[in-house]
């Protein structure tokens, strides 16, 4: 499993409650570009529209500079899930939970997106996380 892009900030800003694996609908040059590591999901969201889930705000740079005319690197991409999973995630999105893409990776030569059902963390919770990390770091340094 090769990771193409990862949203590390999501694990700090949000508390991830559940994770789902989804396929993604891409054009041919987008697949080549994504496999070469030009897929960016920082700041992207998953939004429901017409009983479908769409990846909004993700950026795929063009495979070659002058390959396609009128290419939009930030076009919305449809996510492929089972109907029951889509209904469940749309229900979670209506309950004030966020749907965040956590990572994009290759699985059996197919591009998959890991979606997290998350709720936002408050500043106090973020400070506690930072303190815990510092304590763990100090313990590891002293143990060495």
N, C-alpha and C positions, 0 to 999 in steps of 0.2 A: 504494500500500500504506500504509494508515493504521495506526500502532501504537496499540493500545488500552491495553496495559499492558506493562511491561518489568521484568525482575528483574535489576537492575544488580549487586546483591550477589553473584549467582551467578558472575559472571565473576571476582570477587575471591576467593571462597571455594573455587571448584572449577576444575579444569583441564578445559576442554571438549574432548573428543576427537572426537565426531561430533555432527551435528545432523540432526533429522528434523522434517518438517512433518506435523501431524496435524489432523484436523477435531475438533470437539467437539460433543457432544450437549447442547443446551440447550433449556429451555422458552421459550415465546413472550416472556413479560415479561423473562426473563433476557437474551434477545437484544437487546431494546430498551435495557435497562439497560447491557449491555456496549458497545453501539454509542455510548452517550452517555458512555462513559469511566468507568464505575463497576465495573470489573473489576480485582481486585488479586491478584497471584500471588506476592507476597513471602512466602517461607516455605513455599510449596507444594511438593509432591512428586508424582511419577508412580509409582504402585505397580501391580504385576500382581496380578490376582485372577480366577480361573476363566478363564484364557487370554484375558483382556482387560486393557487398560491403563486406569487410572482416575486422574483428576486429583484429588488430595486436598489440602485446606487452602487452596484458592483461594476467594476471597470475591467474590460479586456482590451488590452492594447492591440492595435492591428498587427497581423502576422508579418507583413511586409509593408513598408511605408506607403507605396503608391499602388497597392494591390487592388483595393476596392474603392470605387468612388461612392461618396455619400455614406460612408461607414460611421455608425454611431457607437463609440466604445462603451457608452453608459446606457445602452438600450435595456429595457426591462426583459428579464429572461423567465420563462415559464418553468416552474418546478413540477416534477413528475412524481406523484405519490398515489397510493390507493385511495379510493373515494372515502373510505371510512377514516383514514388518517387525515385527509383534507377536512372533512367535517369536524373532526376532533380539534384540529389546529385552528380552524376558523372560530370554533366555540371558545377556545382558550384566548384567541386574539380579541374577542368581544368582551372577555372578562378582565380586561386591563392587563393582560400579560403581553410581553413583547416576544416576537418571533425573530431570532437573531441567527444569521449564518455564522457558524463557528469555524468551519474549515471547508476547504475544497480539496478533494484528493482523487487519485486514480484507484479504481477497484476493478480488477479483471479488464483493464484497458478501457473502462467507462468512467466518465467524470461524474462524481457524486458530491453532494453538498450535505454537510452535517448541520442540521437546524436545531437550535436550542430554544425551548420554551423558558422564558426568563422573566424575572421581575427586577426592577431597578434597585440598586443598593443606595442607601443614604450615605452622607458624608461620614457619619459616625462609624458605620459598618466598614467603610473603606479604610478609615484610620486604624480600626482594629485589625484588619487584614495586614496592613503595613507593619504594625507592631509584632504580630505573630511571625511574619517573615523575618524580621530583624532578630527576634529571639532565636528562631531556628538557625539562622546564619551564625549567630554568636556561639551557639551550642556546637555546631559543626566545627567552627574554628578552634574552639577550646578542646574539642575531642581529638583533633588532629595533633 
